[in-house]
Amino acid sequence: MVVSPMSARRLDKRICLLAIAVLLGAAAPAPIVGRARVVDGDTLTVAGVRIRIWGIDAPEGRQTCQDAAGHGYACGEVATARMRALVAGGDISCVVRDHDQYGRSVSQCRAGAQDLGAAMVGAGLAVEYRRFDGGAYAAAEAEARRARRGLWAGTFEQPSEWRADERGAVAAAPPAAAPSGCVLKGNINAKGLRIVHAPGQRDYAATRIDTARGERWFCSLEAAAAAGWTPARR
């Protein structure tokens, strides 16, 4: 059979397109699937992977807000409880979009057909993270604000600002004295992660121990690991 030059070019083009599709499919990371353990309103652990929900920022676990009557309430705990309810039905699926400075997989996650980020913002229990989501949840936030749902029913400090205030307060506090021979710093960061810093690591000098928040000194990495602290990456 004789193949015309035009037919040959078309065939070559189809083969190239098919090869590109195969390569793109092979390069796409597999979603992280499993039951979720909720850390707070925007952080989960799925299949052993720490997940930061993409595109949203929820109140921190210890953060408080004011309701419509001006009364304080634990909005961080309310957001955490809502996330627990959203993931309680079974496995969730997370597509990794990025990684943050804490080593977490920043991911868009779904419980069935429900986008967890959209659900939290729509309930008024998280704000759109405008720097990162490209407006994906802008409509959901506008509707929650209009309906005065969740945080929008009263007043609250943006979670990012609350974290910055917490860091400033920790930096201003006098450091706790280290027990003799115990120089490892067990810090609890703004996301509630327990990180232990060793001398010579990047953040060791800047890390201050506030024992009133549950932070502590350790004499060995083994003791820190047994107590639930994770070594700093750098």
C-alpha positions in Angstrom: 0.0 0.0 0.0 1.4 3.4 -1.0 0.9 6.2 1.7 0.8 9.7 0.4 3.1 12.3 1.9 0.1 14.2 3.4 -1.2 11.0 5.0 2.2 10.3 6.4 2.4 13.7 7.9 -1.0 13.3 9.5 0.0 9.9 10.9 3.2 11.4 12.3 1.3 14.2 13.9 -1.2 11.8 15.6 1.7 9.7 16.9 3.4 12.8 18.3 0.2 13.9 20.0 -0.4 10.4 21.4 3.2 10.3 22.8 2.7 13.8 24.4 -0.5 12.6 26.0 1.1 9.5 27.4 4.1 11.5 28.8 1.8 14.0 30.5 -0.3 11.3 32.0 2.8 9.6 33.3 4.1 12.9 34.8 0.9 13.7 36.6 1.3 12.7 40.3 -1.3 10.2 41.6 -3.8 11.7 44.0 -3.4 11.0 47.7 -6.4 8.9 48.8 -7.4 7.7 52.3 -9.2 8.5 55.5 -8.4 11.9 56.9 -7.2 12.9 60.3 -8.1 16.5 60.9 -5.4 18.8 62.5 -7.4 22.0 62.1 -9.7 23.8 59.7 -7.3 23.7 56.8 -4.8 21.0 57.6 -5.2 17.2 57.4 -3.2 14.0 57.4 -4.1 11.6 54.7 -2.3 8.2 54.1 0.5 9.5 56.3 1.0 12.7 54.3 0.5 16.1 56.0 -1.9 18.1 53.8 -2.5 21.9 53.7 -5.8 22.6 51.9 -5.1 24.7 48.8 -6.6 28.1 48.3 -8.1 28.7 51.8 -7.0 30.0 55.3 -9.0 28.9 58.3 -8.7 30.2 61.9 -6.0 28.6 63.9 -6.8 26.0 66.5 -6.3 28.5 69.4 -7.8 31.5 67.7 -10.9 33.3 69.0 -13.3 35.5 67.2 -16.4 37.6 68.1 -20.0 36.6 67.2 -22.7 39.0 66.1 -23.4 40.0 69.8 -19.7 40.8 70.3 -19.1 37.7 72.5 -15.9 35.8 72.1 -15.9 32.2 70.9 -13.4 29.6 69.8 -13.7 30.0 66.0 -10.6 27.9 65.4 -12.3 25.0 67.2 -15.5 25.6 65.3 -13.6 25.5 61.9 -11.8 22.3 63.0 -15.1 20.6 63.9 -16.6 21.6 60.6 -13.7 20.0 58.7 -14.1 16.8 60.8 -17.8 16.7 59.7 -16.9 17.2 56.1 -14.4 14.3 56.0 -16.2 11.9 58.3 -18.0 9.9 55.5 -15.1 8.0 54.2 -12.0 8.4 52.0 -11.0 11.7 50.6 -8.9 12.4 47.5 -6.2 15.1 47.3 -4.4 16.4 44.2 -1.1 18.0 45.2 -0.7 21.5 43.8 2.4 22.7 45.6 4.5 22.3 48.8 4.9 24.9 51.6 7.8 25.9 53.8 6.8 23.4 56.4 7.0 20.5 53.9 3.3 20.0 53.7 1.6 19.0 50.4 -0.6 21.9 49.4 -3.6 20.1 47.9 -7.0 20.5 46.5 -9.1 17.8 48.3 -12.5 16.3 47.7 -14.8 14.2 49.8 -16.8 12.5 47.1 -17.8 15.3 44.7 -17.4 18.0 47.4 -14.4 20.4 47.2 -13.4 20.8 50.8 -11.9 24.2 50.2 -15.1 25.5 48.6 -17.2 23.9 51.4 -15.2 25.6 54.2 -15.2 29.0 52.5 -18.9 28.7 51.6 -19.7 28.0 55.3 -17.9 31.1 56.3 -15.3 29.1 58.3 -12.3 29.9 56.2 -11.3 32.8 54.0 -10.1 32.6 50.4 -6.3 32.6 50.2 -6.2 35.2 47.4 -2.5 35.1 46.9 -2.6 31.4 45.9 -6.0 30.4 44.5 -6.3 32.8 41.6 -9.9 33.7 42.6 -11.2 30.1 42.6 -13.1 30.6 45.8 -13.9 34.3 45.4 -17.6 33.7 44.6 -18.0 31.3 47.6 -16.5 33.9 50.0 -18.6 36.7 48.6 -21.8 34.6 49.1 -20.7 33.6 52.7 -20.0 37.3 53.5 -23.4 38.4 52.0 -25.3 35.8 54.0 -23.2 36.5 57.1 -22.3 32.9 57.6 -19.7 31.7 60.1 -16.9 34.2 60.7 -18.8 36.8 58.7 -21.6 36.9 61.3 -19.3 38.8 63.7 -15.8 40.1 63.6 -12.5 38.3 63.3 -8.8 38.7 62.7 -7.5 37.3 59.4 -5.8 34.0 60.2 -2.5 35.2 58.6 -2.6 38.3 60.8 -3.3 36.3 63.9 -0.3 34.0 63.2 1.9 37.1 62.7 0.7 38.5 66.1 1.5 35.2 67.7 5.0 35.1 66.3 5.5 38.7 67.6 4.3 37.8 71.1 6.6 34.8 71.2 9.6 36.8 70.1 8.9 39.5 72.8 8.5 37.0 75.6 11.6 36.2 77.7 13.0 32.9 76.8 12.6 29.9 79.2 15.9 28.7 80.6 17.1 25.4 79.3 17.7 22.5 81.8 21.3 21.6 82.1 22.5 19.6 79.1 19.1 19.8 77.3 19.6 22.1 74.3 16.9 20.8 71.8 14.1 23.3 71.4 10.6 21.7 71.2 8.6 24.5 69.5 4.8 24.5 68.6 4.4 26.6 65.4 1.4 28.7 64.4 -0.2 25.7 62.7 0.1 23.6 65.8 2.9 21.4 64.4 5.4 20.2 67.1 8.9 20.8 65.7 12.2 20.2 67.5 15.2 22.4 66.6 18.8 21.4 67.2 21.8 23.7 67.6 23.2 24.7 64.2 19.9 24.5 62.4 18.5 27.5 60.5 15.8 28.5 63.0 17.4 27.4 66.2 18.6 30.8 67.4 15.3 32.6 66.5 13.2 29.9 68.3 12.0 30.8 71.8 10.5 28.3 74.2 7.2 29.3 75.8 6.4 26.6 78.4 3.0 28.1 79.0 2.0 27.0 75.5 3.3 23.5 76.0 6.7 24.0 74.4 9.6 22.4 76.1 13.3 21.6 76.0 14.6 18.1 75.1 17.8 16.3 76.0 17.8 14.0 73.0 16.0 13.6 69.6 14.8 10.1 70.9 13.0 11.8 73.8 11.5 14.4 71.5 10.3 11.8 69.0 8.7 9.7 71.8 6.8 12.8 73.0 5.5 13.5 69.5 7.9 16.2 68.2 9.3 16.0 64.6 12.9 17.1 63.8 13.1 20.4 61.8 14.0 19.8 58.2 16.8 22.5 58.2 
